[in-house]
Amino acid sequence: MEGLLRADFHIHTRFSMDSNATLEEIIKRCQATGINCIAVTDHNAIEGALEMKKIAPFTVIPGEEILTPDGEIIGYFLKEWIPSGQPVEKVIAAIKAQGGLVGIPHPFDTFRGLKNRSTETMAQLGSQVDVVEVFNARSLLPWDSDKALRYARAHNLPMTAGSDAHTPHEIGKTYVEMPPFTGKESFLTSLRRARIQRCRSSPFVHAYTVMAKIIKAF
């Protein structure tokens, strides 16, 4: 509907160790596909997100995908970098200390989810996180997304979705359609009124990630 945002809340740039996508390429792709709100969530880096917020002609949420011993956590509305490798409780505290929101990306992904996190720990996290990613276009198994959806509903948490794009061409098929927001509180309110457009990426996109890692290694 007119006036709604088309948002992708999980995008990587060349500042991630497994992506070569430039900020300019991402902006161009977003404009071509009608995406007018994104969260830049690079792996263990925030420089690209902060720079994107300065130059993009649409709404940008600076974020970071942070690796913990229990899996990955996304911080949204961040101002500063948070180092990886810390216990998940410390990462959550660091996100909240700078006024950010805590998200769980691909929480039950069979191949790359929170493999070391017990059912009990996931239940405890339900009271600490702010949003749950219930659809990730790179997740291969549909029932993993179904489990994330049930988890979000059980804990009454707002739901996000994203392409998890590591290349520009992945952007535009999966998005969240939602009312505009002006800050993190209205963001959460808008998410509860959102609709998710789901479209899985080809499994071959993972090959681009491997290639990017190899290229950067040399």
C-alpha positions in Angstrom: 0.0 0.0 0.0 1.0 3.6 -0.6 3.2 5.1 2.1 4.5 1.9 3.5 8.2 1.0 3.8 9.7 -1.9 2.0 12.4 -2.9 4.3 15.3 -5.5 4.3 16.7 -5.9 7.8 19.7 -8.1 7.1 22.2 -6.8 4.5 26.0 -7.2 4.4 28.5 -5.0 2.7 32.2 -5.3 1.8 33.0 -4.5 5.4 31.9 -8.1 6.2 34.7 -10.7 5.8 32.4 -12.7 3.4 31.0 -10.0 1.1 32.4 -7.8 -1.7 29.2 -5.7 -2.1 30.0 -1.9 -2.2 27.7 0.6 -0.6 27.0 2.2 -3.9 26.0 -1.1 -5.5 23.6 -1.8 -2.6 22.0 1.6 -2.9 21.6 1.2 -6.6 20.0 -2.3 -6.2 17.6 -1.0 -3.5 16.4 1.8 -5.7 15.9 -0.5 -8.6 13.8 -3.0 -6.5 11.8 -0.5 -4.4 13.6 -1.2 -1.1 13.5 2.1 0.8 14.6 0.9 4.3 17.5 -1.3 5.3 19.5 -2.5 8.2 23.2 -3.0 7.5 24.4 -5.8 9.7 27.9 -6.6 8.8 29.8 -9.4 10.6 31.7 -7.9 13.5 32.0 -4.5 11.8 30.0 -1.3 11.9 31.9 1.1 9.6 29.8 0.2 6.6 26.6 0.7 8.4 27.5 4.1 9.7 28.8 5.2 6.3 25.7 3.9 4.6 23.5 5.9 6.9 25.3 9.1 5.8 25.1 8.5 2.0 21.9 6.5 1.4 18.8 8.4 0.1 16.5 6.2 2.3 16.2 5.0 5.9 19.2 3.1 7.2 19.4 1.3 10.6 23.1 0.9 11.6 23.6 -2.6 12.9 26.1 -5.4 13.5 25.9 -9.2 13.4 28.0 -10.3 16.4 29.4 -13.8 16.8 29.1 -15.2 20.4 30.0 -18.7 21.6 26.3 -19.4 21.5 25.6 -18.2 18.0 25.1 -14.8 16.3 23.2 -11.8 17.7 22.2 -8.7 15.8 22.3 -5.2 17.3 20.1 -2.6 15.6 20.3 1.2 16.1 23.9 0.9 17.1 26.4 3.8 17.4 29.6 1.9 18.2 31.3 -1.4 17.3 30.8 -4.3 19.6 33.6 -7.0 19.6 32.8 -10.6 18.8 33.6 -13.6 20.9 32.1 -12.4 24.1 29.4 -14.3 26.0 25.9 -13.6 24.7 24.9 -11.9 27.9 27.7 -9.4 27.6 26.8 -8.7 23.9 23.2 -8.1 24.8 24.2 -5.8 27.6 26.6 -3.9 25.2 23.8 -3.4 22.7 21.4 -2.1 25.3 24.0 0.2 26.8 24.2 2.2 23.6 20.4 2.3 23.2 20.2 -0.4 20.6 17.7 -3.3 20.0 18.7 -6.9 20.3 17.7 -9.3 17.5 18.2 -13.0 16.9 19.0 -13.8 13.2 18.1 -17.2 11.7 17.6 -18.6 15.2 16.9 -22.2 14.3 18.7 -22.6 11.1 19.8 -26.2 10.8 23.1 -25.4 9.1 24.2 -22.1 10.8 21.8 -21.3 13.6 22.5 -21.2 17.4 23.8 -24.8 17.4 25.3 -24.5 20.9 22.3 -22.9 22.5 20.0 -25.2 24.6 16.3 -25.0 24.7 16.5 -23.6 28.2 18.9 -20.8 27.1 16.6 -19.9 24.2 13.7 -19.7 26.6 15.7 -17.3 28.8 16.7 -15.2 25.8 13.0 -14.7 25.0 12.9 -12.1 27.8 16.1 -10.3 26.7 15.7 -9.9 23.0 13.6 -7.3 21.2 13.0 -8.8 17.8 13.3 -12.2 16.1 14.1 -12.8 12.5 11.4 -15.2 11.4 12.4 -15.4 7.7 15.9 -15.4 6.3 16.2 -15.8 2.5 19.4 -17.7 2.8 18.0 -20.4 5.1 17.5 -23.6 3.2 14.8 -25.5 5.2 11.3 -24.0 5.5 10.6 -25.6 8.8 13.5 -23.7 10.4 11.6 -20.5 9.6 8.4 -22.0 11.0 10.1 -22.8 14.2 11.4 -19.2 14.5 7.8 -17.9 13.9 6.5 -20.1 16.7 9.2 -18.9 19.0 8.5 -15.2 18.3 4.7 -15.8 18.8 5.3 -17.7 22.1 7.4 -14.8 23.5 5.2 -12.1 21.9 8.2 -10.6 20.0 8.1 -8.4 16.9 9.2 -10.2 13.8 11.8 -9.2 11.2 12.9 -10.7 7.9 15.8 -10.1 5.5 17.6 -11.3 2.5 20.8 -11.8 4.4 22.3 -10.4 1.2 26.0 -10.7 0.7 25.7 -9.7 -3.0 23.5 -6.9 -4.4 21.4 -9.1 -6.6 19.9 -10.9 -3.5 18.2 -7.7 -2.4 14.5 -7.0 -3.4 12.7 -10.3 -3.3 12.3 -10.7 0.5 11.2 -7.6 2.4 9.0 -6.4 5.3 6.2 -4.1 4.3 5.5 -1.8 7.3 4.4 1.7 8.3 7.2 4.4 8.6 8.9 4.8 11.9 11.0 7.6 13.5 13.0 5.7 16.1 13.4 2.4 17.8 10.2 2.6 19.8 8.0 3.4 16.8 10.1 0.8 14.8 8.9 -1.9 17.2 5.3 -0.7 16.9 5.5 -0.6 13.1 6.9 -4.2 13.1 3.8 -5.5 14.8 1.7 -4.1 11.9 4.1 -5.5 9.2 3.6 -8.0 6.5 6.5 -10.2 5.3 7.2 -10.9 1.6 9.0 -14.3 1.6 11.2 -15.5 -1.2 14.1 -17.8 -0.7 17.4 -17.1 -2.5 19.0 -19.8 -4.6 21.3 -22.1 -2.6 24.1 -21.1 -5.0 24.4 -17.7 -3.3 26.4 -19.4 -0.6 29.1 -20.0 -3.3 29.6 -16.3 -3.6 30.2 -16.0 0.1 32.9 -18.7 0.0 34.5 -17.0 -3.0 34.5 -13.6 -1.2 36.2 -15.2 1.8 38.9 -16.7 -0.4 39.5 -13.5 -2.3 39.8 -11.5 0.9 42.1 -14.1 2.4 44.6 -13.5 -0.4 
